[in-house]
Amino acid sequence: MAMENEWHSELPDGREVVIQRHGQHWIVHCGNSHVYGDNLDVALAQVIRAETGVVVAHVGGVDYPSWIRSVADRLTRDA
């Protein structure tokens, strides 16, 4: 069950991502990787790189920068 200020999503490759907001800070979890930061876009990019080894870009037809921006826009608007 998700707590308030916690969102669940999936990377384009299907891996689960859990995003938590604590005040002005974000914690992003994916697999064994966890990133804490003030900027959700940066935290998402860092956790993707840490978990998948992918330098955030267009990989295998997936536009990771657009996916990150879409998720960050939605959550920062709702937060």
C-alpha positions in Angstrom: 0.0 0.0 0.0 1.4 3.4 -1.0 1.8 6.0 1.7 0.9 9.6 1.2 3.7 11.3 -0.8 4.7 8.0 -2.3 4.2 7.0 -6.0 4.8 3.8 -7.9 5.7 3.7 -11.5 7.6 1.6 -14.0 10.6 2.3 -16.1 10.0 1.9 -19.8 11.7 -1.5 -19.5 9.2 -2.6 -16.8 11.3 -2.2 -13.6 9.4 -0.8 -10.7 10.3 2.6 -9.4 9.1 4.0 -6.1 9.3 7.7 -5.6 8.9 9.3 -2.2 8.6 13.0 -1.2 10.0 14.1 2.2 9.5 17.9 2.5 11.6 19.4 -0.3 13.5 16.2 -1.0 12.9 13.2 -3.2 13.9 9.6 -2.6 13.8 7.3 -5.7 14.1 3.6 -5.4 14.6 1.1 -8.2 15.8 -2.4 -7.6 18.8 -2.2 -5.3 19.5 1.5 -6.1 18.3 4.5 -4.0 18.9 8.1 -4.8 18.1 11.1 -2.5 18.0 14.6 -3.9 16.3 18.0 -4.2 15.6 17.6 -7.9 13.3 14.8 -9.1 14.6 14.8 -12.7 18.2 14.3 -11.5 17.2 11.7 -8.9 15.3 9.7 -11.6 18.2 9.9 -14.0 20.7 8.8 -11.4 18.7 5.8 -10.2 18.2 4.7 -13.9 21.9 4.9 -14.5 22.7 3.1 -11.2 20.2 0.3 -11.7 20.4 -0.3 -15.5 23.9 1.0 -16.4 22.2 3.0 -19.1 23.5 6.5 -19.6 20.2 8.3 -19.8 19.4 8.9 -23.4 17.5 7.2 -26.2 18.2 3.5 -25.8 16.5 0.7 -27.7 13.8 3.0 -29.0 13.1 4.4 -25.5 13.4 8.1 -24.9 14.4 8.1 -21.2 14.8 11.9 -21.0 11.1 12.4 -22.1 10.0 9.7 -19.7 11.8 11.3 -16.8 10.4 14.7 -17.7 6.9 13.4 -17.9 7.1 11.6 -14.5 8.7 14.6 -12.8 6.2 17.1 -14.3 3.3 14.9 -13.2 4.6 14.4 -9.6 5.8 17.9 -9.0 2.5 19.3 -10.1 0.6 16.8 -7.8 3.0 17.2 -4.8 
